């Protein structure tokens, strides 16, 4: 098939590259001339494991191309994916201006039947708005389909090539046949393509992400209670995660969720509920708890240093909102670093992929080429992202570098007994503190 993908962000670039990998001719369109130029030079603007291999192969074999010209990009296409940003407004609403602008532009340049696919996460009723925008100037038949993505950053290529399920919202039999043909190579093992109406498909994406955000938040609430009653959240996670009705995933306590999807989608679903005069009380609690959870460690850091952080150097491991990505959107690390700076602390940081993105927002902190370099002469270590290389560090080397043997761990990377053996003061989430001795050092004036 000939496919056009409008938008080359995380979703658009993965979608275009993976469909090219299944033998389709794909042209990706983006208005950013610099980005398109870099893509045509073989430079991928995002970090996503495995994407580079597929990208290089399909560009070399001529199945994957890039342009800034919309008419050129969609010429001859049987399907057109809209993978455009839908940034949240202050009230949580999803901004549809980019999608609707492209829809308006598509109308007069369509010259044959095409299926236009909303791949972006969009609120209920968007397919109807896109259809109306195209129809204003369209002279040919077309269908608009809702086909939400369920890609996890860090494993997006695997998720796309081996989907748990594919959700397709359409009431058109003609469009249904196109979508069945499009996804057939990806569901050969029998994973379902689930057809429903457009509004249900749009709601499915928000419902899925909001449920997962709620699951994370519930475990963080359990963790906070564990600290008060003297229980261990890791044991509880294992105890409930083996229940098949609950499952093992998304049960890890920490300092809250971030990224491009969960915060935005929970806010958007809450906004939809308000628009329809429904009080979605659980979602309000999820958002409130998550914001509080992001700040969970800072009071402990201040207490350890006698309430004064001015002049202290805090080492930070992890800037991206999760491992295996360079995405820093809504990352808990950023909020904490800003708070540390406001308290007068200095920050040294390391992240395998996220530092270049953070530099544009926080040029005043020190970025280091290794995790150990960030520790050199630092007063404490804070951990915000569970990158694998942080899990089994050289504690003896860390001890030589740090001024104080203290770690504030927002991702529960280390076993409590290991921390006891190493002689560290160790604070984590939902577990007892190890060697909880508040420093008696005089506050820095």
C-alpha positions in Angstrom: 0.0 0.0 0.0 1.0 3.6 -0.4 0.8 5.4 3.0 1.2 9.1 4.0 2.0 10.0 7.6 1.6 13.7 8.6 3.7 14.5 11.6 7.1 13.0 12.5 7.1 13.0 16.2 7.4 9.8 18.3 4.1 8.4 17.0 4.4 9.5 13.4 8.0 8.4 12.9 7.5 5.0 14.5 4.3 4.5 12.5 5.8 5.4 9.2 9.0 3.4 9.7 7.2 0.3 10.9 4.7 0.3 8.1 7.6 0.7 5.7 9.1 -2.4 7.3 6.1 -4.4 6.3 6.6 -3.5 2.7 4.5 -0.4 2.2 5.6 2.7 0.4 5.6 5.5 3.1 6.0 9.2 2.8 6.2 11.2 6.0 5.2 14.9 6.0 6.3 17.6 8.4 6.3 21.4 8.3 9.6 21.6 10.1 12.1 22.0 7.3 15.2 21.4 9.5 13.7 18.2 10.9 12.9 16.9 7.4 16.3 17.8 6.2 17.9 15.9 9.0 15.6 12.9 8.3 16.6 12.9 4.7 20.2 12.9 5.8 19.5 9.8 7.9 19.5 11.5 11.3 16.7 10.5 13.6 15.5 13.3 16.0 14.4 11.0 18.8 15.9 8.2 20.8 13.8 5.0 20.5 15.6 1.6 20.8 15.5 -0.4 17.5 14.1 2.4 15.4 17.4 3.3 13.8 17.9 -0.2 12.3 14.4 -0.2 10.7 14.8 3.5 9.6 18.2 2.9 7.9 17.0 -0.2 6.1 13.8 1.3 4.8 15.4 4.5 3.7 18.1 2.6 1.9 15.5 0.4 0.1 13.4 3.4 -0.9 10.3 2.6 1.1 10.6 5.5 3.5 10.7 9.1 2.4 10.2 12.6 3.9 8.9 15.9 2.6 7.6 19.2 3.7 5.1 19.3 0.9 1.7 17.9 1.9 0.4 17.5 -1.7 3.6 15.6 -2.7 3.4 13.5 0.5 -0.1 12.3 0.0 0.0 11.8 -3.8 -1.4 8.4 -4.6 -1.8 7.5 -0.9 -4.5 5.0 0.0 -4.3 5.9 3.7 -3.2 9.1 5.4 -2.3 9.0 9.0 -2.6 12.2 11.1 0.0 11.9 13.8 0.1 15.5 15.0 0.5 17.0 18.5 -2.5 17.7 20.6 -1.0 19.8 23.4 -3.1 20.3 26.6 -4.6 23.7 27.3 -4.7 25.2 30.8 -8.1 23.6 31.3 -6.9 20.1 30.2 -8.5 20.3 26.8 -6.7 18.8 23.8 -5.7 21.5 21.3 -6.9 20.2 17.9 -5.6 23.2 15.8 -2.8 21.2 14.1 -5.1 18.3 13.2 -7.9 20.5 11.9 -5.5 22.7 10.0 -4.2 19.7 8.1 -7.8 18.4 7.6 -8.6 21.8 6.0 -5.6 21.6 3.8 -6.4 18.0 2.7 -9.8 18.7 1.3 -8.9 20.5 -2.0 -5.9 18.3 -2.8 -7.5 14.9 -2.5 -8.0 13.3 -5.9 -9.1 9.8 -5.1 -10.8 7.8 -2.3 -8.6 7.7 0.8 -8.9 6.7 4.4 -7.8 9.5 6.7 -6.7 8.0 10.1 -6.6 9.9 13.4 -3.5 8.4 15.0 -3.1 11.2 17.5 -4.8 10.9 20.9 -7.9 13.0 20.5 -11.1 13.7 22.4 -14.5 12.2 21.6 -16.0 13.7 18.5 -12.7 14.6 16.8 -13.3 12.2 13.8 -16.6 14.1 13.1 -14.7 17.4 13.2 -12.0 16.1 10.9 -14.6 14.8 8.5 -16.4 18.1 8.4 -13.2 20.1 7.8 -12.1 17.9 4.9 -15.6 17.8 3.4 -15.7 21.6 3.1 -13.5 21.5 0.0 -13.3 17.8 -1.0 -14.4 16.7 -4.4 -13.8 12.9 -3.9 -15.1 10.3 -1.5 -13.1 9.7 1.7 -13.5 8.1 5.2 -12.2 9.2 8.5 -11.1 6.5 11.0 -10.0 6.6 14.6 -7.0 4.4 15.2 -5.4 5.3 18.5 -1.8 4.3 19.2 -0.8 2.3 22.3 2.9 2.6 22.1 5.2 2.7 25.1 8.2 4.9 24.7 11.3 2.8 25.0 9.6 -0.3 23.4 7.5 1.5 20.8 8.9 -0.5 17.8 8.1 -3.8 19.5 4.7 -2.6 20.5 3.9 -1.5 16.9 5.2 -4.7 15.2 3.7 -7.0 17.8 0.6 -5.2 19.1 -1.5 -6.6 21.9 -4.5 -5.4 20.0 -5.4 -2.8 17.3 -8.4 -0.6 17.9 -10.2 0.8 14.9 -13.1 3.2 15.0 -15.2 3.2 11.8 -18.7 2.7 10.6 -17.6 2.4 7.0 -17.4 -1.1 5.5 -15.0 0.2 2.8 -12.7 1.7 5.4 -12.8 -1.5 7.5 -11.5 -3.5 4.6 -8.6 -1.1 4.1 -7.7 -1.3 7.7 -7.9 -5.1 7.8 -5.4 -5.2 4.9 -3.2 -2.6 6.4 -2.8 -4.4 9.8 -2.9 -8.0 8.5 1.0 -8.4 8.6 1.1 -7.3 12.2 -1.6 -9.6 13.7 -0.7 -12.9 12.1 -0.4 -14.5 15.5 -4.0 -13.8 16.2 -4.0 -10.7 18.3 -7.3 -8.9 17.6 -8.1 -6.0 15.4 -11.1 -4.6 17.4 -13.6 -2.7 15.3 -16.0 -0.2 16.9 -17.5 3.2 16.2 -15.3 6.3 16.1 -16.4 7.8 19.4 -15.8 4.5 21.3 -12.3 4.2 19.7 -11.5 7.8 20.8 -12.7 7.0 24.3 -10.8 3.7 24.5 -7.4 5.4 24.3 -8.2 7.8 27.2 -9.8 5.1 29.2 -6.7 2.8 28.9 -4.1 5.5 29.8 -6.2 6.9 32.6 -6.7 3.4 34.1 -3.0 2.8 34.1 -2.3 6.2 35.6 -4.9 5.3 38.3 -3.1 1.9 38.9 0.2 3.7 39.4 -1.3 6.3 41.7 -3.1 3.7 43.8 0.2 1.9 44.5 1.8 5.2 45.4 -1.0 5.8 47.9 -0.4 2.3 49.3 3.3 3.1 49.5 2.7 6.3 51.4 0.5 4.4 53.9 3.2 1.7 54.2 5.6 4.2 55.5 3.2 5.1 58.3 2.3 1.6 59.3 5.7 0.0 58.9 4.9 -2.2 55.9 7.0 -2.8 52.7 5.4 -1.8 49.4 7.6 -4.2 47.4 6.2 -7.2 49.4 2.7 -5.9 48.8 3.3 -5.5 45.1 4.4 -9.1 44.9 1.4 -10.2 47.0 -1.2 -8.5 44.9 0.5 -8.7 41.5 0.3 -12.5 41.4 -3.5 -12.2 41.5 -4.5 -12.7 37.9 -7.4 -10.2 38.3 -4.8 -7.5 39.1 -1.7 -8.4 37.2 2.0 -7.5 37.8 2.4 -4.4 35.6 2.2 -0.8 36.7 2.4 -1.7 40.4 5.8 -0.2 41.1 5.7 2.7 43.7 7.7 5.8 42.9 7.6 9.5 42.6 4.7 9.7 40.1 4.1 9.2 36.4 5.2 11.6 33.7 5.7 11.6 29.9 3.7 12.7 27.0 0.6 10.5 27.5 -0.5 9.9 31.0 -0.6 13.4 32.3 -2.2 14.8 29.1 -4.7 12.0 28.7 -5.9 12.0 32.3 -6.4 15.8 32.1 -8.2 15.5 28.7 -10.6 12.8 30.0 -11.3 14.9 33.1 -12.1 17.8 30.8 -14.4 15.7 28.7 -16.3 14.6 31.8 -16.7 18.3 32.8 -17.9 19.2 29.3 -20.6 16.5 29.7 -21.5 17.6 33.3 -20.1 14.4 34.8 -18.1 14.5 38.1 -15.2 12.0 37.4 -14.1 12.0 41.0 -11.4 9.3 40.7 -9.6 11.2 38.0 -9.4 14.3 40.1 -7.8 12.3 42.9 -5.4 10.7 40.5 -4.1 14.1 39.3 -3.9 15.5 42.8 -2.0 12.5 44.2 0.4 12.4 41.3 1.4 16.0 41.7 2.0 15.5 45.4 4.0 12.3 44.7 6.4 14.1 42.5 7.5 16.2 45.5 7.8 13.2 47.8 11.5 13.2 48.3 12.4 16.9 48.7 11.2 17.2 52.3 13.4 14.3 53.3 16.4 15.9 51.6 15.8 19.1 53.5 15.3 17.3 56.8 18.6 15.4 56.3 20.5 18.7 55.8 18.8 20.4 58.8 16.4 22.4 56.6 19.0 24.2 54.6 20.1 23.3 51.1 21.8 26.5 50.1 25.3 25.7 48.9 24.7 21.9 48.9 25.5 20.0 45.7 22.9 17.3 44.9 23.7 14.7 42.3 20.8 13.5 40.1 20.7 10.2 38.3 18.0 10.2 35.6 16.2 13.0 33.8 13.9 11.3 31.3 10.4 10.4 32.6 11.2 6.7 32.1 14.2 4.6 30.9 15.0 3.9 27.2 13.7 7.3 26.0 15.0 10.9 25.8 11.5 12.2 26.5 11.5 14.7 29.4 7.9 15.9 29.2 6.3 16.0 32.7 9.4 14.2 34.1 9.5 14.3 37.9 13.2 15.0 37.8 12.7 18.5 36.3 10.2 19.6 38.9 12.6 18.4 41.7 15.6 20.0 40.1 13.8 23.4 39.9 12.8 23.1 43.5 16.4 22.3 44.5 17.7 25.3 42.6 15.1 27.5 44.3 16.4 26.3 47.6 19.9 27.5 46.6 21.3 24.0 45.9 23.7 23.2 43.1 22.8 20.2 40.8 25.0 17.8 38.9 23.1 15.5 36.6 23.5 12.4 34.4 21.1 10.7 32.1 22.0 8.4 29.2 19.7 10.1 26.7 17.8 13.0 28.2 20.5 15.6 28.9 20.4 17.4 25.6 16.7 18.0 26.0 17.0 19.2 29.6 19.9 21.6 28.7 17.4 23.7 26.7 15.3 24.2 29.9 17.9 24.1 32.6 21.2 25.4 31.3 22.3 26.3 34.9 22.9 22.8 36.2 26.1 20.8 35.5 25.7 17.9 33.1 28.2 15.0 33.5 29.4 12.3 31.0 29.1 9.4 33.5 26.9 8.8 36.5 30.0 8.7 38.7 31.2 12.1 37.5 27.9 13.5 38.8 28.7 12.2 42.3 32.2 13.8 42.5 32.1 16.0 45.7 28.3 15.9 45.8 26.6 16.0 49.2 23.8 13.5 48.3 22.4 11.5 45.4 18.8 11.6 44.2 17.5 9.0 41.7 14.6 9.8 39.4 14.7 7.4 36.5 15.3 3.6 36.7 17.9 3.2 34.0 19.4 -0.3 34.1 23.0 1.0 34.6 21.9 2.5 37.9 20.8 -0.8 39.4 24.2 -2.4 40.2 26.6 0.5 40.7 30.0 0.3 42.3 29.1 1.4 45.8 32.8 1.6 46.9 33.5 4.0 44.1 30.3 6.0 45.1 31.5 6.2 48.7 34.8 7.7 47.6 33.1 10.3 45.5 30.2 11.4 47.7 30.7 13.7 50.7 27.9 11.8 52.6 26.7 8.2 52.2 23.1 9.1 51.5 20.7 8.3 48.7 17.2 9.5 48.1 15.7 6.9 45.6 12.5 7.8 43.9 12.4 4.4 42.0 13.3 1.9 44.7 16.3 0.5 42.8 18.1 -1.0 45.8 17.3 -3.7 48.3 17.2 -2.4 51.8 19.6 -5.1 53.1 22.2 -4.1 50.5 22.0 -0.5 51.7 22.5 -1.7 55.3 25.5 -3.7 54.3 27.0 -0.8 52.4 26.4 1.6 55.3 24.3 4.1 53.4 21.5 6.2 54.7 18.8 5.3 52.2 15.4 6.8 51.7 13.0 5.2 49.1 9.2 5.0 48.5 6.9 2.9 50.7 9.7 1.2 52.6 11.5 1.8 55.8 14.4 4.3 55.8 17.8 2.7 56.3 20.2 4.2 58.8 17.8 7.1 59.2 20.1 9.5 61.0 19.6 13.2 60.3 22.8 14.9 59.7 24.0 17.0 62.7 26.1 19.3 60.5 25.7 23.0 60.9 23.4 24.5 58.2 25.3 26.4 55.5 24.6 30.1 56.0 
